[in-house]
Amino acid sequence: MKLIIGLGNPGQKYEKTRHNVGFMSVDFLQKKIDAPEFKFNKKCKAEISKADGIILAKPQTFMNNSGEAVSKLLSFYKIEPEKIIVIHDDLDLELGKLRESKNRGSAGHNGAQSIIDGLGTKNFTRIRIGIGRPPIKIPPESYVLQKFEKEELAAIKNVFEKILEKI
């Protein structure tokens, strides 16, 4: 059983924002592998879709508290941390770039740090999707909550295709 977790913030207000690229990626995967619609699981505090040995999840605890839902997911499905993949945004990567890592620190990403704290380990796979750095006048915390421009979405979709190949 493989558990793929996309990080983001719940609610329409945050749809298609840079910080929600993790949610967007698992939405893309759900459609491509023809998995059922996401359903909220109260015990796990996450929206979940299961198909053919793959569980897709979107924690509904807000980005900075993702560890709470992720630890509940692992407990509920009896999955070890090293068998999960967490997908999230990365300001330090160019828009549309992808980087996979395992057993690494959070590099300042609060959602990743929350998971490390919640699980008590860094021993899980992270797929980081580049959203690029904000223009000088925009604070990073505002930039990540902005919606992608139309032309940026094309680059992001290419990344989702690469993630699909990896799983």
Secondary structure by P-SEA (a helix, b strand, c coil): cbbbbbbbbbcccccccccaaaaaaaaaaaaaaccccccccccccbbbbbcccbbbbbbccccccaaaaaaaaaaaaccccccbbbbbbbccccccbbbbbccccccccaaaaaaaaaaccccbbbbbbbcccccccccaaaaaaccccaaaaaaaaaaaaaaaaac
